[in-house]
Amino acid sequence: MSGDRFGDGAASAVTTAERRLAPETLAARGMPTPDPETGAVVPPIHLASTFARDADYELRQPFSYARDGGPTSRTAEWLIRDLERAERTLLFSSGLSAMAAVLEALPMGARIAIPDRMYHGGRSWARRLEAIGRIRIDVYRSGDAESLDSAVHPGQTSLVWIETPSNPECRITDIRCGAKAAKAADTLLLVDSTAAPPPTTTALDLGANIAFHSGTKYLNGHSDVTAGVLSFRNARGFDDEVAGIRTHQGTVLPGFESWLLLRGLRTLFVRFGKMSASAQAIGEALSDHPRVEVVHYPGLPGHPGHTIAAGQMTGGFGGMLSFQVRGGARMARAVALGCRLFVPATSLGGTESLIEHRKSIEGADSPVPDTLLRLSVGLEDARDLIADIDQALAKAI
């Protein structure tokens, strides 16, 4: 690989002679041109852990040791960077390792604002750091702009953290409002956009400084990689701090996993569109079911965050939704185990549909209701999936 094939900077998307290429085109190709050495139309995999120097003892490319990354991880970073319209993207070996790097990069005693509904692994790690006096936490109500404003303290808050849609209750936070609050406090805004990937939301365009994704989910989309992604714009050197921590931790995404991530990205837009359409149909069907108390899906007009979601999720509302059954936790688990197509398993964004009793996963201290089931809608026919949930609800006792 020679040079930065995806260009430099936030406006670096590959161009034709006429115009910038659409993100769908960038993703589908995986790289802008066939491999110059072999003509391969699929990006090559580089698995080397170390890289030779030339006769002048200079590096032939900006790669020295795999703990800093390699050609395949760099190719995936460049592609995601252009999809996010970021200045820089860093890949990690898991979503939680990326979150941990962000928190570790904060100064001692830093004050951060986090939502009361967020990925439980990130919440647990932040609480751990708070317990040992490493950071201070202000909690706001997810989806509540006034509560968010009150949790941000000018001159004190070092980072504002948003997750939208929230996992698993699909609460919607207005990214533009969060950006306004962060800017007024002269601090950075991080948006966990795992449930709203680039086909529908580019958080950096809405004012975020850091866009986070669990690459395990939609970006990979095949349930065979764990990965974390951080993309930066106007981050004031914070990206350098995070990159340094990643190097010392050795948590860069390895070559083979980076190649699998690239493989998944090539179908991201078509997968996300299909999943969103099916989730919409399932949400509408469940809304009228007598054994369902409430459905949480931002694509439904009755969802409290629907209007905001429609303004910042412009390519579909995603394949994650949740619903609460009537009859308590035992009934919810019976529904999950009674499905024939939906697999009772953790994660989301894969080609296969999953169902999960989230409270059982997060533990007794989780704020998630006992009756809530989270769905990850895959690529199966929506009518089959609706029938599967219907028969599980009918026989659950």
LINQUI-V349914 format. One record per residue. N is the residue number from 1. PSI is psi in whole degrees, -180 to 180 (NA if undefined). OMEGA is omega in degrees with one decimal (NA if undefined). BURIAL is # if it has 24 or more other C-alpha atoms within 12 Angstrom, else .. Layout:
n;psi;omega;burial
N;PSI;OMEGA;BURIAL
N;PSI;OMEGA;BURIAL
This chain:
n;psi;omega;burial
1;129;-179.2;#
2;123;176.2;.
3;179;179.1;.
4;97;-174.3;#
5;-17;179.0;#
6;9;175.3;#
7;-169;-177.2;#
8;141;170.8;.
9;176;-172.8;.
10;-26;-178.0;#
11;38;-168.8;.
12;11;-177.6;#
13;143;-177.7;#
14;141;-178.8;#
15;154;164.4;.
16;-178;178.5;.
17;-23;-174.7;.
18;-43;-172.3;.
19;170;173.6;.
20;143;177.7;.
21;147;177.6;.
22;152;178.8;.
23;-33;177.2;#
24;-38;-180.0;#
25;-43;178.8;#
26;-47;-177.9;#
27;-43;-176.0;#
28;-33;-177.7;#
29;-29;179.5;#
30;-29;172.5;#
31;154;-170.8;#
32;-27;-178.1;#
33;160;171.3;.
34;154;179.4;.
35;123;-174.6;.
36;-23;-177.9;.
37;-34;-173.8;.
38;-17;-174.1;.
39;3;-179.5;.
40;138;179.1;.
41;-7;174.7;.
42;135;-179.8;.
43;139;179.0;#
44;161;175.3;#
45;127;174.2;#
46;119;-175.5;#
47;5;-176.3;.
48;142;176.3;.
49;-16;178.5;.
50;161;-170.8;.
51;135;-174.4;.
52;157;174.4;.
53;162;-177.3;.
54;-169;-175.7;.
55;-24;177.2;.
56;11;-177.8;.
57;34;174.3;.
58;151;176.4;.
59;136;179.7;.
60;-30;176.4;.
61;170;-177.4;.
62;46;178.8;.
63;131;179.9;#
64;-46;-174.7;.
65;142;-169.8;.
66;-18;177.4;#
67;-22;175.5;#
68;-9;-175.9;#
69;170;-179.5;#
70;-175;-175.9;#
71;-39;-176.5;#
72;-42;177.0;#
73;-36;178.8;#
74;-39;177.7;#
75;-44;178.6;#
76;-39;178.2;#
77;-43;179.6;#
78;-42;-178.7;#
79;-48;179.5;#
80;-39;177.4;#
81;-43;-180.0;#
82;-35;176.6;#
83;-35;179.9;#
84;-10;-172.8;#
85;48;-177.8;#
86;171;173.3;#
87;-27;-177.5;#
88;143;175.3;#
89;139;178.0;#
90;134;177.3;#
91;145;-179.9;#
92;164;-176.3;#
93;-9;173.8;#
94;163;176.2;#
95;-41;-178.7;#
96;-34;177.4;#
97;-33;175.5;#
98;-44;177.4;#
99;-43;-179.5;#
100;-38;179.5;#
101;-40;177.3;#
102;-47;-179.0;#
103;-38;178.8;#
104;-26;-178.7;#
105;-13;178.9;#
106;149;178.5;#
107;159;179.7;.
108;130;178.9;.
109;11;-178.1;.
110;147;178.2;#
111;129;-178.8;#
112;150;176.3;#
113;124;-179.2;#
114;155;179.4;#
115;158;177.6;#
116;-12;174.7;#
117;109;179.9;#
118;170;179.0;#
119;127;-170.3;#
120;-30;178.3;#
121;-43;176.9;#
122;-41;178.0;#
123;-44;-179.0;#
124;-40;-179.3;#
125;-41;178.0;#
126;-42;178.8;#
127;-35;176.9;#
128;-45;179.9;.
129;-35;176.9;#
130;-40;-176.7;.
131;-29;-179.9;.
132;10;175.8;.
133;15;-177.5;.
134;-39;178.6;.
135;169;172.8;#
136;142;-174.8;#
137;133;167.4;#
138;127;-176.5;#
139;134;175.5;#
140;162;179.4;#
141;121;-179.1;#
142;131;179.8;#
143;-1;-177.3;#
144;107;-175.6;#
145;-39;-179.8;#
146;-41;178.1;.
147;-39;177.1;.
148;-46;179.2;#
149;-42;-176.6;#
150;-19;-179.0;.
151;-8;-178.3;#
152;124;-174.1;#
153;110;179.7;#
154;134;179.7;.
155;-7;-178.8;.
156;-43;-176.9;#
157;128;-179.3;#
158;-22;-177.1;#
159;136;172.5;#
160;131;-174.1;#
161;125;177.8;#
162;141;170.2;#
163;118;-178.1;#
164;130;-12.4;#
165;147;-178.0;#
166;152;-179.6;#
167;119;11.3;#
168;4;-170.3;#
169;1;174.6;#
170;37;173.6;#
171;145;-175.0;#
172;127;174.5;#
173;136;179.8;#
174;110;-177.0;#
175;-38;180.0;#
176;-40;176.9;#
177;-40;176.8;#
178;-39;178.7;#
179;-38;178.4;#
180;-43;179.4;#
181;-42;179.8;#
182;-42;-179.8;#
183;-41;179.1;#
184;-31;179.5;.
185;1;-179.3;#
186;50;-179.2;.
187;179;-176.6;#
188;148;176.4;#
189;125;173.1;#
190;132;176.6;#
191;119;170.9;#
192;104;-175.1;#
193;28;-177.8;#
194;-43;-178.0;#
195;-2;179.2;#
196;75;-176.2;#
197;179;-174.2;#
198;-29;177.2;#
199;-21;-177.7;#
200;-30;-178.2;#
201;132;168.8;#
202;96;-171.1;#
203;-31;-179.6;#
204;-33;176.8;#
205;-20;-179.6;#
206;5;174.1;#
207;-3;178.0;#
208;153;173.3;#
209;-26;-179.6;#
210;127;173.5;#
211;123;179.6;#
212;142;170.6;#
213;140;160.1;#
214;104;-178.9;#
215;-13;175.3;#
216;-29;-169.7;#
217;-116;-172.1;#
218;-37;-173.7;#
219;-45;174.7;#
220;-55;170.1;#
221;10;-177.8;#
222;12;175.8;#
223;36;178.0;#
224;17;178.4;#
225;141;162.2;#
226;133;-176.3;#
227;153;173.6;#
228;148;-177.3;#
229;132;171.9;#
230;125;176.5;#
231;141;-170.0;#
232;146;168.8;#
233;130;-179.7;#
234;47;-174.8;#
235;3;173.0;#
236;37;178.5;.
237;-3;178.8;.
238;-31;178.1;#
239;-33;176.7;#
240;-41;177.4;.
241;-45;-179.2;.
242;-42;179.3;#
243;-39;178.2;#
244;-40;177.2;.
245;-42;178.3;#
246;-42;179.6;#
247;-45;-178.3;#
248;-32;177.4;.
249;-24;-175.9;.
250;36;-174.5;#
251;22;173.3;#
252;149;178.2;#
253;126;-178.2;#
254;170;-173.7;#
255;-48;-176.3;#
256;-43;178.4;#
257;-35;176.3;#
258;-38;177.8;#
259;-41;176.6;#
260;-37;176.4;#
261;-43;175.8;#
262;-42;177.3;#
263;-45;179.7;#
264;-39;-178.1;#
265;-26;-176.8;#
266;-21;177.9;#
267;12;-173.5;#
268;-48;-173.3;#
269;-42;-179.6;#
270;-37;177.6;#
271;-47;-176.1;#
272;-39;178.3;#
273;-45;179.1;#
274;-45;-179.0;#
275;-40;179.7;#
276;-44;-179.8;#
277;-42;179.9;#
278;-42;179.3;#
279;-38;177.5;#
280;-46;-179.9;#
281;-41;179.9;#
282;-43;178.6;#
283;-42;178.7;#
284;-41;179.9;#
285;-43;-178.4;#
286;-27;-178.9;#
287;-25;-178.8;#
288;7;-175.6;.
289;132;-176.5;#
290;-21;-178.7;.
291;8;178.2;#
292;127;-178.3;#
293;-48;-178.2;.
294;148;175.9;#
295;134;177.5;#
296;103;177.5;#
297;121;-173.6;#
298;-14;178.0;#
299;-12;179.8;#
300;130;-178.6;#
301;-28;-179.9;.
302;-7;178.4;.
303;135;-176.2;#
304;-22;179.7;#
305;14;-173.3;#
306;-45;-176.4;#
307;-44;178.3;.
308;-44;179.8;#
309;-42;-179.0;#
310;-26;179.8;#
311;-20;-178.5;#
312;-2;173.2;#
313;85;-168.4;#
314;-1;-179.2;#
315;24;-177.8;#
316;161;-174.6;#
317;8;172.2;#
318;171;-177.6;#
319;7;177.1;#
320;127;171.3;#
321;163;177.4;#
322;160;177.1;#
323;155;179.3;#
324;128;-177.7;#
325;158;173.6;#
326;136;175.5;#
327;-1;174.0;.
328;-180;-174.2;.
329;-39;-179.4;#
330;-42;178.4;.
331;-42;-179.4;#
332;-45;179.8;#
333;-35;178.0;#
334;-37;177.6;#
335;-45;-179.5;#
336;-42;-177.8;#
337;-16;-178.2;#
338;-7;179.5;#
339;148;180.0;#
340;-30;178.0;.
341;-46;176.5;#
342;126;-179.9;#
343;130;177.4;#
344;91;-174.9;#
345;159;178.4;#
346;156;175.0;#
347;178;179.1;#
348;168;175.7;#
349;-3;-179.5;#
350;172;-178.0;#
351;-23;178.3;#
352;147;-179.3;#
353;139;-178.0;#
354;153;173.4;#
355;143;-174.5;#
356;132;169.4;#
357;98;-166.8;#
358;-35;-178.8;#
359;-38;179.6;#
360;-31;-178.7;#
361;-44;-173.7;#
362;-24;177.9;#
363;175;-171.8;.
364;-30;-177.6;.
365;4;179.6;.
366;140;176.2;#
367;-3;-177.3;#
368;135;179.1;#
369;147;179.7;#
370;-26;-173.5;#
371;5;-173.1;#
372;134;172.5;#
373;131;177.7;#
374;134;176.5;#
375;138;165.1;#
376;110;-175.2;#
377;126;-178.2;#
378;-143;-173.6;#
379;8;177.3;#
380;168;176.9;#
381;132;-176.4;.
382;-34;179.9;#
383;-37;177.1;.
384;-40;-179.0;.
385;-40;177.5;#
386;-44;178.8;#
387;-36;-179.5;.
388;-47;178.9;#
389;-39;-178.9;#
390;-44;180.0;#
391;-33;177.3;.
392;-40;178.0;#
393;-38;-177.0;#
394;-37;-174.5;.
395;-8;-177.9;.
396;136;177.1;#
397;NA;NA;.
